């Protein structure tokens, strides 16, 4: 997926039935940090992010864990 100046790649599984569970391993390169943080942080942070994330979620909740670097 291309986004602004960077891109996000990865692989995983997404269920189209039941709780719509998603499990993905993602790699971000040169992604604007404002695309990855909540609205309250968008005016406080600037720069581009690089790193690896593991995303798990469903209709009820989601979480992302990993290591990223802000430049």
Predicted model as a PDB file, atoms N, CA, C, CB and O in Angstrom, pLDDT in the B-factor column:
MODEL        1                                                                  
ATOM      1  N   UNK A   1       0.852  -1.167   0.000  1.00 76.00           N  
ATOM      2  CA  UNK A   1       0.000   0.000   0.000  1.00 76.00           C  
ATOM      3  C   UNK A   1       0.896   1.227   0.000  1.00 76.00           C  
ATOM      4  CB  UNK A   1      -0.969  -0.001   1.219  1.00 76.00           C  
ATOM      5  O   UNK A   1       1.749   1.370   0.877  1.00 76.00           O  
ATOM      6  N   UNK A   2       0.720   2.091  -0.946  1.00 76.00           N  
ATOM      7  CA  UNK A   2       1.458   3.344  -0.991  1.00 76.00           C  
ATOM      8  C   UNK A   2       0.693   4.402  -0.204  1.00 76.00           C  
ATOM      9  CB  UNK A   2       1.689   3.803  -2.456  1.00 76.00           C  
ATOM     10  O   UNK A   2      -0.534   4.473  -0.285  1.00 76.00           O  
ATOM     11  N   UNK A   3       1.415   5.225   0.557  1.00 72.00           N  
ATOM     12  CA  UNK A   3       0.773   6.284   1.315  1.00 72.00           C  
ATOM     13  C   UNK A   3       1.712   7.484   1.378  1.00 72.00           C  
ATOM     14  CB  UNK A   3       0.392   5.798   2.740  1.00 72.00           C  
ATOM     15  O   UNK A   3       2.795   7.420   1.959  1.00 72.00           O  
ATOM     16  N   UNK A   4       1.276   8.557   0.776  1.00 69.00           N  
ATOM     17  CA  UNK A   4       2.066   9.793   0.720  1.00 69.00           C  
ATOM     18  C   UNK A   4       3.460   9.494   0.183  1.00 69.00           C  
ATOM     19  CB  UNK A   4       2.157  10.455   2.121  1.00 69.00           C  
ATOM     20  O   UNK A   4       3.597   9.050  -0.958  1.00 69.00           O  
ATOM     21  N   UNK A   5       4.497   9.729   0.983  1.00 80.00           N  
ATOM     22  CA  UNK A   5       5.863   9.522   0.517  1.00 80.00           C  
ATOM     23  C   UNK A   5       6.373   8.111   0.764  1.00 80.00           C  
ATOM     24  CB  UNK A   5       6.776  10.503   1.180  1.00 80.00           C  
ATOM     25  O   UNK A   5       7.468   7.775   0.315  1.00 80.00           O  
ATOM     26  N   UNK A   6       5.624   7.288   1.454  1.00 88.00           N  
ATOM     27  CA  UNK A   6       6.122   5.975   1.837  1.00 88.00           C  
ATOM     28  C   UNK A   6       5.212   4.840   1.428  1.00 88.00           C  
ATOM     29  CB  UNK A   6       6.330   5.927   3.301  1.00 88.00           C  
ATOM     30  O   UNK A   6       4.348   4.985   0.563  1.00 88.00           O  
ATOM     31  N   UNK A   7       5.429   3.696   2.079  1.00 90.00           N  
ATOM     32  CA  UNK A   7       4.608   2.538   1.785  1.00 90.00           C  
ATOM     33  C   UNK A   7       4.559   1.607   2.984  1.00 90.00           C  
ATOM     34  CB  UNK A   7       5.136   1.801   0.557  1.00 90.00           C  
ATOM     35  O   UNK A   7       5.416   1.657   3.867  1.00 90.00           O  
ATOM     36  N   UNK A   8       3.537   0.755   2.998  1.00 90.00           N  
ATOM     37  CA  UNK A   8       3.379  -0.285   4.010  1.00 90.00           C  
ATOM     38  C   UNK A   8       3.229  -1.606   3.270  1.00 90.00           C  
ATOM     39  CB  UNK A   8       2.143  -0.005   4.956  1.00 90.00           C  
ATOM     40  O   UNK A   8       2.400  -1.726   2.368  1.00 90.00           O  
ATOM     41  N   UNK A   9       4.028  -2.594   3.650  1.00 93.00           N  
ATOM     42  CA  UNK A   9       3.929  -3.924   3.068  1.00 93.00           C  
ATOM     43  C   UNK A   9       3.698  -4.921   4.184  1.00 93.00           C  
ATOM     44  CB  UNK A   9       5.200  -4.282   2.255  1.00 93.00           C  
ATOM     45  O   UNK A   9       3.910  -4.605   5.355  1.00 93.00           O  
ATOM     46  N   UNK A  10       3.272  -6.106   3.839  1.00 94.00           N  
ATOM     47  CA  UNK A  10       3.093  -7.130   4.847  1.00 94.00           C  
ATOM     48  C   UNK A  10       2.294  -8.303   4.354  1.00 94.00           C  
ATOM     49  CB  UNK A  10       2.439  -6.557   6.041  1.00 94.00           C  
ATOM     50  O   UNK A  10       1.922  -8.392   3.184  1.00 94.00           O  
ATOM     51  N   UNK A  11       2.038  -9.206   5.284  1.00 95.00           N  
ATOM     52  CA  UNK A  11       1.201 -10.354   4.984  1.00 95.00           C  
ATOM     53  C   UNK A  11       0.401 -10.707   6.225  1.00 95.00           C  
ATOM     54  CB  UNK A  11       2.051 -11.561   4.506  1.00 95.00           C  
ATOM     55  O   UNK A  11       0.725 -10.276   7.332  1.00 95.00           O  
ATOM     56  N   UNK A  12      -0.645 -11.492   6.029  1.00 95.00           N  
ATOM     57  CA  UNK A  12      -1.477 -11.882   7.141  1.00 95.00           C  
ATOM     58  C   UNK A  12      -2.760 -12.520   6.679  1.00 95.00           C  
ATOM     59  CB  UNK A  12      -1.774 -10.704   8.005  1.00 95.00           C  
ATOM     60  O   UNK A  12      -2.890 -12.929   5.526  1.00 95.00           O  
ATOM     61  N   UNK A  13      -3.716 -12.600   7.600  1.00 95.00           N  
ATOM     62  CA  UNK A  13      -5.002 -13.222   7.332  1.00 95.00           C  
ATOM     63  C   UNK A  13      -6.116 -12.315   7.821  1.00 95.00           C  
ATOM     64  CB  UNK A  13      -5.094 -14.607   7.998  1.00 95.00           C  
ATOM     65  O   UNK A  13      -5.992 -11.665   8.859  1.00 95.00           O  
ATOM     66  N   UNK A  14      -7.211 -12.277   7.063  1.00 93.00           N  
ATOM     67  CA  UNK A  14      -8.392 -11.506   7.448  1.00 93.00           C  
ATOM     68  C   UNK A  14      -9.620 -12.365   7.221  1.00 93.00           C  
ATOM     69  CB  UNK A  14      -8.490 -10.171   6.645  1.00 93.00           C  
ATOM     70  O   UNK A  14      -9.789 -12.939   6.145  1.00 93.00           O  
ATOM     71  N   UNK A  15     -10.476 -12.458   8.223  1.00 93.00           N  
ATOM     72  CA  UNK A  15     -11.703 -13.239   8.126  1.00 93.00           C  
ATOM     73  C   UNK A  15     -12.854 -12.333   7.700  1.00 93.00           C  
ATOM     74  CB  UNK A  15     -12.023 -13.932   9.472  1.00 93.00           C  
ATOM     75  O   UNK A  15     -13.049 -11.256   8.264  1.00 93.00           O  
ATOM     76  N   UNK A  16     -13.605 -12.771   6.714  1.00 91.00           N  
ATOM     77  CA  UNK A  16     -14.753 -11.999   6.254  1.00 91.00           C  
ATOM     78  C   UNK A  16     -16.045 -12.445   6.930  1.00 91.00           C  
ATOM     79  CB  UNK A  16     -14.891 -12.118   4.748  1.00 91.00           C  
ATOM     80  O   UNK A  16     -17.110 -11.901   6.639  1.00 91.00           O  
ATOM     81  N   UNK A  17     -15.967 -13.420   7.821  1.00 91.00           N  
ATOM     82  CA  UNK A  17     -17.138 -13.909   8.557  1.00 91.00           C  
ATOM     83  C   UNK A  17     -16.861 -13.825  10.053  1.00 91.00           C  
ATOM     84  CB  UNK A  17     -17.491 -15.371   8.145  1.00 91.00           C  
ATOM     85  O   UNK A  17     -15.743 -13.521  10.468  1.00 91.00           O  
ATOM     86  N   UNK A  18     -17.862 -14.089  10.841  1.00 90.00           N  
ATOM     87  CA  UNK A  18     -17.696 -14.094  12.292  1.00 90.00           C  
ATOM     88  C   UNK A  18     -17.318 -12.740  12.836  1.00 90.00           C  
ATOM     89  CB  UNK A  18     -16.660 -15.095  12.689  1.00 90.00           C  
ATOM     90  O   UNK A  18     -17.968 -11.738  12.536  1.00 90.00           O  
ATOM     91  N   UNK A  19     -16.259 -12.702  13.642  1.00 89.00           N  
ATOM     92  CA  UNK A  19     -15.801 -11.461  14.280  1.00 89.00           C  
ATOM     93  C   UNK A  19     -14.850 -10.662  13.408  1.00 89.00           C  
ATOM     94  CB  UNK A  19     -15.127 -11.776  15.588  1.00 89.00           C  
ATOM     95  O   UNK A  19     -14.273  -9.680  13.876  1.00 89.00           O  
ATOM     96  N   UNK A  20     -14.672 -11.054  12.152  1.00 93.00           N  
ATOM     97  CA  UNK A  20     -13.775 -10.348  11.222  1.00 93.00           C  
ATOM     98  C   UNK A  20     -12.367 -10.196  11.803  1.00 93.00           C  
ATOM     99  CB  UNK A  20     -14.350  -8.961  10.879  1.00 93.00           C  
ATOM    100  O   UNK A  20     -11.807  -9.099  11.808  1.00 93.00           O  
ATOM    101  N   UNK A  21     -11.807 -11.289  12.288  1.00 95.00           N  
ATOM    102  CA  UNK A  21     -10.479 -11.244  12.880  1.00 95.00           C  
ATOM    103  C   UNK A  21      -9.408 -10.985  11.822  1.00 95.00           C  
ATOM    104  CB  UNK A  21     -10.186 -12.546  13.615  1.00 95.00           C  
ATOM    105  O   UNK A  21      -9.478 -11.487  10.700  1.00 95.00           O  
ATOM    106  N   UNK A  22      -8.421 -10.191  12.212  1.00 94.00           N  
ATOM    107  CA  UNK A  22      -7.302  -9.851  11.335  1.00 94.00           C  
ATOM    108  C   UNK A  22      -6.008 -10.071  12.105  1.00 94.00           C  
ATOM    109  CB  UNK A  22      -7.406  -8.376  10.820  1.00 94.00           C  
ATOM    110  O   UNK A  22      -5.875  -9.655  13.257  1.00 94.00           O  
ATOM    111  N   UNK A  23      -5.062 -10.726  11.456  1.00 96.00           N  
ATOM    112  CA  UNK A  23      -3.708 -10.876  11.991  1.00 96.00           C  
ATOM    113  C   UNK A  23      -2.768 -10.535  10.849  1.00 96.00           C  
ATOM    114  CB  UNK A  23      -3.440 -12.338  12.561  1.00 96.00           C  
ATOM    115  O   UNK A  23      -2.858 -11.123   9.771  1.00 96.00           O  
ATOM    116  N   UNK A  24      -1.860  -9.581  11.080  1.00 96.00           N  
ATOM    117  CA  UNK A  24      -0.958  -9.156  10.015  1.00 96.00           C  
ATOM    118  C   UNK A  24       0.397  -8.750  10.572  1.00 96.00           C  
ATOM    119  CB  UNK A  24      -1.569  -8.000   9.232  1.00 96.00           C  
ATOM    120  O   UNK A  24       0.498  -8.209  11.673  1.00 96.00           O  
ATOM    121  N   UNK A  25       1.427  -9.017   9.799  1.00 96.00           N  
ATOM    122  CA  UNK A  25       2.777  -8.526  10.091  1.00 96.00           C  
ATOM    123  C   UNK A  25       3.075  -7.481   9.032  1.00 96.00           C  
ATOM    124  CB  UNK A  25       3.864  -9.697  10.093  1.00 96.00           C  
ATOM    125  O   UNK A  25       3.046  -7.771   7.836  1.00 96.00           O  
ATOM    126  N   UNK A  26       3.363  -6.260   9.478  1.00 93.00           N  
ATOM    127  CA  UNK A  26       3.512  -5.129   8.566  1.00 93.00           C  
ATOM    128  C   UNK A  26       4.884  -4.480   8.679  1.00 93.00           C  
ATOM    129  CB  UNK A  26       2.435  -4.099   8.836  1.00 93.00           C  
ATOM    130  O   UNK A  26       5.495  -4.483   9.747  1.00 93.00           O  
ATOM    131  N   UNK A  27       5.356  -3.933   7.592  1.00 94.00           N  
ATOM    132  CA  UNK A  27       6.618  -3.181   7.563  1.00 94.00           C  
ATOM    133  C   UNK A  27       6.307  -1.803   6.981  1.00 94.00           C  
ATOM    134  CB  UNK A  27       7.737  -3.932   6.713  1.00 94.00           C  
ATOM    135  O   UNK A  27       5.779  -1.691   5.874  1.00 94.00           O  
ATOM    136  N   UNK A  28       6.637  -0.770   7.729  1.00 91.00           N  
ATOM    137  CA  UNK A  28       6.405   0.615   7.292  1.00 91.00           C  
ATOM    138  C   UNK A  28       7.736   1.241   6.894  1.00 91.00           C  
ATOM    139  CB  UNK A  28       5.715   1.455   8.418  1.00 91.00           C  
ATOM    140  O   UNK A  28       8.749   1.048   7.566  1.00 91.00           O  
ATOM    141  N   UNK A  29       7.725   1.991   5.798  1.00 93.00           N  
ATOM    142  CA  UNK A  29       8.929   2.687   5.347  1.00 93.00           C  
ATOM    143  C   UNK A  29       8.551   4.083   4.879  1.00 93.00           C  
ATOM    144  CB  UNK A  29       9.642   1.899   4.212  1.00 93.00           C  
ATOM    145  O   UNK A  29       7.770   4.246   3.942  1.00 93.00           O  
ATOM    146  N   UNK A  30       9.115   5.092   5.542  1.00 92.00           N  
ATOM    147  CA  UNK A  30       8.905   6.503   5.173  1.00 92.00           C  
ATOM    148  C   UNK A  30       7.429   6.907   5.205  1.00 92.00           C  
ATOM    149  CB  UNK A  30       9.471   6.764   3.783  1.00 92.00           C  
ATOM    150  O   UNK A  30       6.982   7.692   4.369  1.00 92.00           O  
ATOM    151  N   UNK A  31       6.676   6.373   6.165  1.00 91.00           N  
ATOM    152  CA  UNK A  31       5.258   6.697   6.326  1.00 91.00           C  
ATOM    153  C   UNK A  31       5.134   7.926   7.233  1.00 91.00           C  
ATOM    154  CB  UNK A  31       4.463   5.479   6.919  1.00 91.00           C  
ATOM    155  O   UNK A  31       5.748   7.948   8.300  1.00 91.00           O  
ATOM    156  N   UNK A  32       4.372   8.935   6.849  1.00 91.00           N  
ATOM    157  CA  UNK A  32       4.176  10.097   7.722  1.00 91.00           C  
ATOM    158  C   UNK A  32       3.569   9.663   9.059  1.00 91.00           C  
ATOM    159  CB  UNK A  32       3.267  11.148   7.035  1.00 91.00           C  
ATOM    160  O   UNK A  32       2.561   8.956   9.089  1.00 91.00           O  
ATOM    161  N   UNK A  33       4.189  10.090  10.161  1.00 89.00           N  
ATOM    162  CA  UNK A  33       3.732   9.679  11.484  1.00 89.00           C  
ATOM    163  C   UNK A  33       2.276  10.083  11.735  1.00 89.00           C  
ATOM    164  CB  UNK A  33       4.631  10.283  12.556  1.00 89.00           C  
ATOM    165  O   UNK A  33       1.584   9.417  12.505  1.00 89.00           O  
ATOM    166  N   UNK A  34       1.804  11.147  11.108  1.00 88.00           N  
ATOM    167  CA  UNK A  34       0.418  11.591  11.315  1.00 88.00           C  
ATOM    168  C   UNK A  34      -0.598  10.563  10.832  1.00 88.00           C  
ATOM    169  CB  UNK A  34       0.180  12.912  10.602  1.00 88.00           C  
ATOM    170  O   UNK A  34      -1.759  10.608  11.238  1.00 88.00           O  
ATOM    171  N   UNK A  35      -0.179   9.633   9.968  1.00 85.00           N  
ATOM    172  CA  UNK A  35      -1.089   8.588   9.505  1.00 85.00           C  
ATOM    173  C   UNK A  35      -1.233   7.464  10.524  1.00 85.00           C  
ATOM    174  CB  UNK A  35      -0.605   8.022   8.182  1.00 85.00           C  
ATOM    175  O   UNK A  35      -2.143   6.642  10.410  1.00 85.00           O  
ATOM    176  N   UNK A  36      -0.344   7.414  11.522  1.00 81.00           N  
ATOM    177  CA  UNK A  36      -0.309   6.294  12.458  1.00 81.00           C  
ATOM    178  C   UNK A  36      -0.701   6.649  13.884  1.00 81.00           C  
ATOM    179  CB  UNK A  36       1.047   5.707  12.468  1.00 81.00           C  
ATOM    180  O   UNK A  36      -0.818   5.756  14.723  1.00 81.00           O  
ATOM    181  N   UNK A  37      -0.905   7.916  14.177  1.00 85.00           N  
ATOM    182  CA  UNK A  37      -1.234   8.325  15.549  1.00 85.00           C  
ATOM    183  C   UNK A  37      -2.616   8.962  15.602  1.00 85.00           C  
ATOM    184  CB  UNK A  37      -0.177   9.308  16.091  1.00 85.00           C  
ATOM    185  O   UNK A  37      -3.161   9.381  14.580  1.00 85.00           O  
ATOM    186  N   UNK A  38      -3.168   9.028  16.794  1.00 87.00           N  
ATOM    187  CA  UNK A  38      -4.478   9.626  16.999  1.00 87.00           C  
ATOM    188  C   UNK A  38      -4.458  11.130  16.769  1.00 87.00           C  
ATOM    189  CB  UNK A  38      -4.973   9.325  18.394  1.00 87.00           C  
ATOM    190  O   UNK A  38      -3.399  11.756  16.736  1.00 87.00           O  
ATOM    191  N   UNK A  39      -5.632  11.688  16.614  1.00 92.00           N  
ATOM    192  CA  UNK A  39      -5.790  13.112  16.309  1.00 92.00           C  
ATOM    193  C   UNK A  39      -5.084  14.000  17.343  1.00 92.00           C  
ATOM    194  CB  UNK A  39      -7.277  13.473  16.244  1.00 92.00           C  
ATOM    195  O   UNK A  39      -4.486  15.014  16.984  1.00 92.00           O  
ATOM    196  N   UNK A  40      -5.154  13.620  18.618  1.00 94.00           N  
ATOM    197  CA  UNK A  40      -4.560  14.456  19.662  1.00 94.00           C  
ATOM    198  C   UNK A  40      -3.039  14.559  19.537  1.00 94.00           C  
ATOM    199  CB  UNK A  40      -4.922  13.907  21.027  1.00 94.00           C  
ATOM    200  O   UNK A  40      -2.452  15.485  20.095  1.00 94.00           O  
ATOM    201  N   UNK A  41      -2.384  13.642  18.826  1.00 92.00           N  
ATOM    202  CA  UNK A  41      -0.936  13.663  18.643  1.00 92.00           C  
ATOM    203  C   UNK A  41      -0.516  14.236  17.294  1.00 92.00           C  
ATOM    204  CB  UNK A  41      -0.385  12.272  18.790  1.00 92.00           C  
ATOM    205  O   UNK A  41       0.660  14.552  17.111  1.00 92.00           O  
ATOM    206  N   UNK A  42      -1.419  14.378  16.363  1.00 92.00           N  
ATOM    207  CA  UNK A  42      -1.052  14.796  15.017  1.00 92.00           C  
ATOM    208  C   UNK A  42      -0.434  16.191  14.947  1.00 92.00           C  
ATOM    209  CB  UNK A  42      -2.257  14.749  14.142  1.00 92.00           C  
ATOM    210  O   UNK A  42       0.401  16.440  14.077  1.00 92.00           O  
ATOM    211  N   UNK A  43      -0.810  17.091  15.821  1.00 93.00           N  
ATOM    212  CA  UNK A  43      -0.232  18.432  15.822  1.00 93.00           C  
ATOM    213  C   UNK A  43       1.043  18.501  16.657  1.00 93.00           C  
ATOM    214  CB  UNK A  43      -1.246  19.437  16.344  1.00 93.00           C  
ATOM    215  O   UNK A  43       1.736  19.519  16.633  1.00 93.00           O  
ATOM    216  N   UNK A  44       1.370  17.428  17.405  1.00 94.00           N  
ATOM    217  CA  UNK A  44       2.539  17.427  18.277  1.00 94.00           C  
ATOM    218  C   UNK A  44       3.732  16.687  17.680  1.00 94.00           C  
ATOM    219  CB  UNK A  44       2.181  16.814  19.598  1.00 94.00           C  
ATOM    220  O   UNK A  44       4.866  16.908  18.104  1.00 94.00           O  
ATOM    221  N   UNK A  45       3.495  15.810  16.702  1.00 92.00           N  
ATOM    222  CA  UNK A  45       4.556  15.004  16.118  1.00 92.00           C  
ATOM    223  C   UNK A  45       4.668  15.276  14.628  1.00 92.00           C  
ATOM    224  CB  UNK A  45       4.305  13.515  16.372  1.00 92.00           C  
ATOM    225  O   UNK A  45       3.673  15.566  13.962  1.00 92.00           O  
ATOM    226  N   UNK A  46       5.865  15.183  14.118  1.00 92.00           N  
ATOM    227  CA  UNK A  46       6.059  15.283  12.675  1.00 92.00           C  
ATOM    228  C   UNK A  46       7.238  14.397  12.301  1.00 92.00           C  
ATOM    229  CB  UNK A  46       6.297  16.767  12.226  1.00 92.00           C  
ATOM    230  O   UNK A  46       8.072  14.072  13.146  1.00 92.00           O  
ATOM    231  N   UNK A  47       7.301  14.021  11.068  1.00 93.00           N  
ATOM    232  CA  UNK A  47       8.382  13.182  10.589  1.00 93.00           C  
ATOM    233  C   UNK A  47       7.861  11.933   9.909  1.00 93.00           C  
ATOM    234  CB  UNK A  47       9.295  12.807  11.725  1.00 93.00           C  
ATOM    235  O   UNK A  47       6.662  11.776   9.678  1.00 93.00           O  
ATOM    236  N   UNK A  48       8.796  11.048   9.595  1.00 93.00           N  
ATOM    237  CA  UNK A  48       8.460   9.813   8.909  1.00 93.00           C  
ATOM    238  C   UNK A  48       8.868   8.627   9.761  1.00 93.00           C  
ATOM    239  CB  UNK A  48       9.134   9.748   7.533  1.00 93.00           C  
ATOM    240  O   UNK A  48       9.852   8.675  10.499  1.00 93.00           O  
ATOM    241  N   UNK A  49       8.085   7.556   9.641  1.00 92.00           N  
ATOM    242  CA  UNK A  49       8.266   6.363  10.456  1.00 92.00           C  
ATOM    243  C   UNK A  49       8.793   5.219   9.605  1.00 92.00           C  
ATOM    244  CB  UNK A  49       6.949   5.964  11.133  1.00 92.00           C  
ATOM    245  O   UNK A  49       8.409   5.053   8.448  1.00 92.00           O  
ATOM    246  N   UNK A  50       9.682   4.433  10.206  1.00 95.00           N  
ATOM    247  CA  UNK A  50      10.138   3.175   9.625  1.00 95.00           C  
ATOM    248  C   UNK A  50      10.067   2.129  10.722  1.00 95.00           C  
ATOM    249  CB  UNK A  50      11.594   3.293   9.032  1.00 95.00           C  
ATOM    250  O   UNK A  50      10.366   2.431  11.878  1.00 95.00           O  
ATOM    251  N   UNK A  51       9.674   0.895  10.385  1.00 94.00           N  
ATOM    252  CA  UNK A  51       9.684  -0.154  11.392  1.00 94.00           C  
ATOM    253  C   UNK A  51       8.775  -1.308  11.062  1.00 94.00           C  
ATOM    254  CB  UNK A  51       9.300   0.406  12.706  1.00 94.00           C  
ATOM    255  O   UNK A  51       8.181  -1.377   9.985  1.00 94.00           O  
ATOM    256  N   UNK A  52       8.678  -2.233  12.031  1.00 95.00           N  
ATOM    257  CA  UNK A  52       7.889  -3.451  11.897  1.00 95.00           C  
ATOM    258  C   UNK A  52       6.796  -3.473  12.953  1.00 95.00           C  
ATOM    259  CB  UNK A  52       8.784  -4.703  12.015  1.00 95.00           C  
ATOM    260  O   UNK A  52       7.037  -3.134  14.112  1.00 95.00           O  
ATOM    261  N   UNK A  53       5.589  -3.876  12.552  1.00 91.00           N  
ATOM    262  CA  UNK A  53       4.446  -3.949  13.461  1.00 91.00           C  
ATOM    263  C   UNK A  53       3.716  -5.272  13.287  1.00 91.00           C  
ATOM    264  CB  UNK A  53       3.483  -2.772  13.220  1.00 91.00           C  
ATOM    265  O   UNK A  53       3.666  -5.825  12.189  1.00 91.00           O  
ATOM    266  N   UNK A  54       3.152  -5.772  14.378  1.00 95.00           N  
ATOM    267  CA  UNK A  54       2.243  -6.902  14.338  1.00 95.00           C  
ATOM    268  C   UNK A  54       0.879  -6.370  14.739  1.00 95.00           C  
ATOM    269  CB  UNK A  54       2.716  -8.075  15.280  1.00 95.00           C  
ATOM    270  O   UNK A  54       0.731  -5.775  15.806  1.00 95.00           O  
ATOM    271  N   UNK A  55      -0.113  -6.579  13.894  1.00 93.00           N  
ATOM    272  CA  UNK A  55      -1.466  -6.062  14.130  1.00 93.00           C  
ATOM    273  C   UNK A  55      -2.411  -7.230  14.322  1.00 93.00           C  
ATOM    274  CB  UNK A  55      -1.942  -5.159  12.955  1.00 93.00           C  
ATOM    275  O   UNK A  55      -2.398  -8.177  13.537  1.00 93.00           O  
ATOM    276  N   UNK A  56      -3.236  -7.170  15.368  1.00 96.00           N  
ATOM    277  CA  UNK A  56      -4.290  -8.152  15.602  1.00 96.00           C  
ATOM    278  C   UNK A  56      -5.547  -7.412  15.993  1.00 96.00           C  
ATOM    279  CB  UNK A  56      -3.884  -9.180  16.697  1.00 96.00           C  
ATOM    280  O   UNK A  56      -5.504  -6.506  16.826  1.00 96.00           O  
ATOM    281  N   UNK A  57      -6.674  -7.791  15.398  1.00 94.00           N  
ATOM    282  CA  UNK A  57      -7.916  -7.114  15.728  1.00 94.00           C  
ATOM    283  C   UNK A  57      -9.130  -7.907  15.295  1.00 94.00           C  
ATOM    284  CB  UNK A  57      -7.947  -5.754  15.098  1.00 94.00           C  
ATOM    285  O   UNK A  57      -9.027  -8.912  14.591  1.00 94.00           O  
ATOM    286  N   UNK A  58     -10.291  -7.426  15.738  1.00 94.00           N  
ATOM    287  CA  UNK A  58     -11.575  -7.977  15.337  1.00 94.00           C  
ATOM    288  C   UNK A  58     -12.614  -6.873  15.488  1.00 94.00           C  
ATOM    289  CB  UNK A  58     -11.952  -9.244  16.188  1.00 94.00           C  
ATOM    290  O   UNK A  58     -12.259  -5.702  15.622  1.00 94.00           O  
ATOM    291  N   UNK A  59     -13.887  -7.235  15.467  1.00 92.00           N  
ATOM    292  CA  UNK A  59     -14.944  -6.229  15.573  1.00 92.00           C  
ATOM    293  C   UNK A  59     -14.977  -5.522  16.926  1.00 92.00           C  
ATOM    294  CB  UNK A  59     -16.276  -6.871  15.316  1.00 92.00           C  
ATOM    295  O   UNK A  59     -15.545  -4.437  17.043  1.00 92.00           O  
ATOM    296  N   UNK A  60     -14.376  -6.124  17.941  1.00 92.00           N  
ATOM    297  CA  UNK A  60     -14.457  -5.582  19.299  1.00 92.00           C  
ATOM    298  C   UNK A  60     -13.241  -4.753  19.710  1.00 92.00           C  
ATOM    299  CB  UNK A  60     -14.634  -6.703  20.271  1.00 92.00           C  
ATOM    300  O   UNK A  60     -13.386  -3.752  20.412  1.00 92.00           O  
ATOM    301  N   UNK A  61     -12.048  -5.158  19.283  1.00 93.00           N  
ATOM    302  CA  UNK A  61     -10.830  -4.476  19.730  1.00 93.00           C  
ATOM    303  C   UNK A  61      -9.696  -4.756  18.761  1.00 93.00           C  
ATOM    304  CB  UNK A  61     -10.440  -4.920  21.158  1.00 93.00           C  
ATOM    305  O   UNK A  61      -9.778  -5.659  17.929  1.00 93.00           O  
ATOM    306  N   UNK A  62      -8.636  -3.966  18.883  1.00 92.00           N  
ATOM    307  CA  UNK A  62      -7.458  -4.167  18.050  1.00 92.00           C  
ATOM    308  C   UNK A  62      -6.219  -3.715  18.812  1.00 92.00           C  
ATOM    309  CB  UNK A  62      -7.590  -3.400  16.710  1.00 92.00           C  
ATOM    310  O   UNK A  62      -6.293  -2.878  19.712  1.00 92.00           O  
ATOM    311  N   UNK A  63      -5.073  -4.291  18.431  1.00 91.00           N  
ATOM    312  CA  UNK A  63      -3.814  -3.857  19.033  1.00 91.00           C  
ATOM    313  C   UNK A  63      -2.706  -3.974  17.995  1.00 91.00           C  
ATOM    314  CB  UNK A  63      -3.476  -4.697  20.302  1.00 91.00           C  
ATOM    315  O   UNK A  63      -2.752  -4.812  17.094  1.00 91.00           O  
ATOM    316  N   UNK A  64      -1.721  -3.115  18.149  1.00 87.00           N  
ATOM    317  CA  UNK A  64      -0.535  -3.143  17.295  1.00 87.00           C  
ATOM    318  C   UNK A  64       0.678  -3.072  18.189  1.00 87.00           C  
ATOM    319  CB  UNK A  64      -0.537  -1.977  16.259  1.00 87.00           C  
ATOM    320  O   UNK A  64       0.734  -2.262  19.114  1.00 87.00           O  
ATOM    321  N   UNK A  65       1.652  -3.924  17.912  1.00 92.00           N  
ATOM    322  CA  UNK A  65       2.885  -3.963  18.700  1.00 92.00           C  
ATOM    323  C   UNK A  65       4.056  -4.022  17.742  1.00 92.00           C  
ATOM    324  CB  UNK A  65       2.903  -5.179  19.680  1.00 92.00           C  
ATOM    325  O   UNK A  65       3.943  -4.562  16.642  1.00 92.00           O  
ATOM    326  N   UNK A  66       5.172  -3.471  18.157  1.00 91.00           N  
ATOM    327  CA  UNK A  66       6.354  -3.566  17.315  1.00 91.00           C  
ATOM    328  C   UNK A  66       7.366  -2.496  17.639  1.00 91.00           C  
ATOM    329  CB  UNK A  66       5.971  -3.478  15.868  1.00 91.00           C  
ATOM    330  O   UNK A  66       7.305  -1.848  18.684  1.00 91.00           O  
ATOM    331  N   UNK A  67       8.290  -2.325  16.732  1.00 91.00           N  
ATOM    332  CA  UNK A  67       9.372  -1.364  16.884  1.00 91.00           C  
ATOM    333  C   UNK A  67       9.321  -0.408  15.687  1.00 91.00           C  
ATOM    334  CB  UNK A  67      10.769  -2.086  16.986  1.00 91.00           C  
ATOM    335  O   UNK A  67       9.328  -0.836  14.533  1.00 91.00           O  
ATOM    336  N   UNK A  68       9.272   0.878  15.983  1.00 88.00           N  
ATOM    337  CA  UNK A  68       9.311   1.873  14.913  1.00 88.00           C  
ATOM    338  C   UNK A  68      10.317   2.966  15.284  1.00 88.00           C  
ATOM    339  CB  UNK A  68       7.893   2.481  14.664  1.00 88.00           C  
ATOM    340  O   UNK A  68      10.625   3.180  16.457  1.00 88.00           O  
ATOM    341  N   UNK A  69      10.800   3.625  14.290  1.00 92.00           N  
ATOM    342  CA  UNK A  69      11.714   4.751  14.496  1.00 92.00           C  
ATOM    343  C   UNK A  69      11.141   5.963  13.794  1.00 92.00           C  
ATOM    344  CB  UNK A  69      13.149   4.429  13.972  1.00 92.00           C  
ATOM    345  O   UNK A  69      10.695   5.868  12.651  1.00 92.00           O  
ATOM    346  N   UNK A  70      11.151   7.092  14.462  1.00 90.00           N  
ATOM    347  CA  UNK A  70      10.650   8.352  13.906  1.00 90.00           C  
ATOM    348  C   UNK A  70      11.835   9.192  13.477  1.00 90.00           C  
ATOM    349  CB  UNK A  70       9.768   9.123  14.938  1.00 90.00           C  
ATOM    350  O   UNK A  70      12.770   9.419  14.246  1.00 90.00           O  
ATOM    351  N   UNK A  71      11.783   9.648  12.243  1.00 88.00           N  
ATOM    352  CA  UNK A  71      12.870  10.473  11.711  1.00 88.00           C  
ATOM    353  C   UNK A  71      12.338  11.847  11.405  1.00 88.00           C  
ATOM    354  CB  UNK A  71      13.497   9.841  10.448  1.00 88.00           C  
ATOM    355  O   UNK A  71      13.085  12.711  10.945  1.00 88.00           O  
TER     356      UNK A  71                                                      
ENDMDL                                                                          
END                                                                             
